Amino acid sequence: MRLSELQNKNLVNIENGKNIGNIIDVNIDYESGNIRSFIIETKGSILTFLNKDTDVEVKWNDIEKIGEDVILVNIR
């Protein structure tokens, strides 16, 4: 799977069913080449739009399932 395919999927928190946002970047372990985490652009109000520091990091271990349309994550 390509990163561009992942970027088109919404991330949904299985704890509360809320849409977290979309992947805008990826954090890679340069030694192993494995994905450490995804950087998510959160969806929200006008305040989120005005404040660019609202991006969320979702660790690879928090991902429960990658589906055709969504990525399910477990964030407590």
TIRO-332332 format. One record per residue: residue in one letter; x, y, z of N, C-alpha, C, O in turn. Coordinates in steps of 0.05 Angstrom, whole numbers, padded with zeros to 5 digits, always signed. Layout:
% residues N
AXYZXYZXYZXYZ
...
***
This chain:
% residues 76
M+00017-00023+00000+00000+00000+00000+00018+00025+00000+00038+00026+00014
R+00010+00044-00015+00025+00069-00017+00014+00090+00003-00009+00089+00012
L+00032+00108+00010+00024+00130+00029+00001+00146+00018-00016+00154+00033
S+00001+00151-00008-00020+00166-00020-00047+00153-00016-00068+00166-00014
E-00048+00126-00016-00073+00112-00011-00082+00115+00018-00106+00118+00024
L-00063+00115+00037-00069+00119+00065-00079+00147+00070-00097+00151+00087
Q-00068+00166+00056-00076+00194+00060-00105+00200+00053-00117+00219+00062
N-00117+00183+00036-00145+00186+00028-00164+00174+00048-00189+00176+00044
K-00155+00161+00069-00172+00147+00088-00175+00165+00113-00156+00178+00121
N-00199+00165+00124-00204+00178+00149-00195+00161+00172-00197+00136+00171
L-00185+00173+00194-00178+00158+00218-00201+00161+00238-00210+00183+00243
V-00211+00138+00248-00233+00138+00266-00224+00125+00292-00212+00103+00292
N-00229+00138+00315-00222+00127+00341-00244+00107+00349-00267+00114+00351
I-00236+00082+00354-00255+00062+00362-00266+00066+00390-00286+00054+00398
E-00252+00082+00406-00261+00087+00434-00288+00103+00434-00305+00099+00451
N-00291+00122+00415-00314+00139+00415-00327+00143+00388-00348+00156+00386
G-00316+00130+00367-00328+00132+00340-00323+00158+00326-00335+00162+00304
K-00307+00175+00337-00303+00202+00325-00282+00201+00303-00262+00186+00305
N-00286+00217+00283-00267+00220+00261-00245+00238+00271-00250+00261+00279
I-00220+00228+00270-00197+00244+00280-00187+00263+00259-00181+00286+00265
G-00186+00254+00234-00175+00270+00213-00162+00254+00191-00169+00230+00188
N-00144+00266+00177-00130+00252+00155-00100+00254+00159-00089+00272+00172
I-00086+00234+00148-00057+00233+00149-00045+00254+00131-00052+00257+00108
I-00027+00270+00143-00013+00290+00127+00017+00285+00125+00031+00296+00108
D+00027+00267+00143+00055+00261+00143+00060+00235+00158+00042+00224+00171
V+00084+00224+00155+00091+00199+00167+00118+00201+00181+00136+00215+00170
N+00121+00189+00203+00146+00188+00218+00159+00160+00214+00147+00141+00223
I+00182+00159+00202+00195+00133+00195+00220+00130+00211+00236+00149+00215
D+00224+00106+00221+00249+00098+00234+00270+00093+00212+00267+00074+00197
Y+00289+00111+00210+00308+00110+00188+00326+00085+00188+00335+00076+00167
E+00331+00074+00212+00348+00050+00213+00334+00025+00203+00345+00009+00188
S+00308+00022+00211+00294-00002+00204+00276+00002+00179+00269-00017+00165
G+00269+00027+00174+00251+00032+00151+00222+00029+00159+00204+00031+00141
N+00216+00023+00184+00188+00019+00193+00175+00045+00200+00188+00064+00207
I+00148+00045+00197+00132+00069+00204+00130+00070+00234+00123+00050+00247
R+00137+00093+00246+00134+00097+00275+00106+00108+00281+00093+00099+00300
S+00098+00128+00266+00073+00141+00271+00064+00157+00247+00079+00161+00228
F+00038+00165+00248+00027+00182+00228+00021+00209+00241+00013+00210+00264
I+00024+00230+00226+00017+00257+00235-00010+00263+00222-00014+00261+00198
I-00029+00270+00239-00057+00273+00230-00065+00303+00232-00060+00316+00252
E-00077+00312+00210-00089+00339+00210-00117+00335+00221-00134+00323+00209
T-00122+00347+00245-00148+00343+00258-00169+00359+00244-00164+00381+00233
K-00194+00349+00246-00217+00363+00236-00231+00376+00259-00232+00365+00281
G-00240+00400+00255-00254+00414+00277-00265+00441+00269-00273+00445+00246
S-00265+00458+00288-00278+00484+00286-00259+00504+00272-00237+00497+00264
I-00268+00528+00271-00252+00550+00260-00227+00554+00277-00207+00563+00266
L-00229+00549+00303-00205+00552+00320-00183+00532+00312-00160+00539+00313
T-00191+00508+00303-00171+00489+00293-00158+00500+00268-00134+00496+00264
F-00173+00513+00251-00163+00524+00226-00142+00546+00232-00122+00548+00219
L-00148+00562+00252-00131+00585+00258-00106+00576+00273-00085+00589+00272
N-00107+00554+00288-00085+00544+00304-00072+00521+00290-00083+00499+00290
K-00049+00525+00277-00036+00504+00262-00022+00483+00279-00013+00463+00268
D-00020+00487+00305-00007+00468+00323-00025+00447+00334-00020+00435+00355
T-00047+00441+00320-00066+00421+00330-00063+00394+00317-00080+00376+00320
D-00041+00390+00302-00036+00363+00290-00032+00343+00312-00021+00349+00333
V-00041+00318+00307-00039+00296+00326-00021+00275+00315-00021+00269+00291
E-00006+00263+00333+00011+00240+00325-00002+00214+00334-00008+00211+00358
V-00006+00196+00315-00018+00170+00322+00004+00149+00318+00014+00145+00296
K+00011+00135+00339+00032+00115+00338+00022+00090+00322-00002+00084+00322
W+00041+00077+00309+00034+00054+00293+00021+00032+00310+00002+00019+00301
N+00029+00030+00335+00017+00009+00353-00012+00015+00360-00026-00003+00369
D-00021+00040+00356-00049+00047+00362-00068+00040+00340-00092+00042+00343
I-00057+00032+00317-00074+00025+00294-00085-00003+00298-00069-00022+00301
E-00111-00005+00297-00124-00031+00300-00129-00045+00273-00124-00069+00271
K-00138-00029+00253-00144-00041+00227-00144-00020+00206-00153+00003+00210
I-00133-00027+00183-00134-00010+00159-00154-00022+00140-00149-00043+00129
G-00176-00008+00136-00197-00017+00118-00196-00003+00091-00177+00011+00085
E-00216-00008+00075-00217+00004+00048-00222+00034+00049-00211+00049+00033
D-00238+00042+00069-00245+00071+00070-00235+00085+00095-00230+00109+00095
V-00230+00070+00117-00222+00083+00142-00199+00067+00155-00194+00044+00148
I-00185+00081+00173-00165+00068+00190-00175+00070+00218-00180+00092+00228
L-00179+00047+00231-00189+00047+00259-00165+00048+00278-00147+00032+00276
V-00166+00067+00296-00145+00070+00316-00157+00069+00344-00180+00075+00348
N-00140+00062+00363-00149+00060+00391-00133+00080+00407-00110+00075+00416
I-00144+00104+00410-00131+00125+00425-00148+00131+00450-00171+00137+00448
R-00135+00128+00473-00150+00132+00498-00146+00160+00508-00156+00167+00529
***
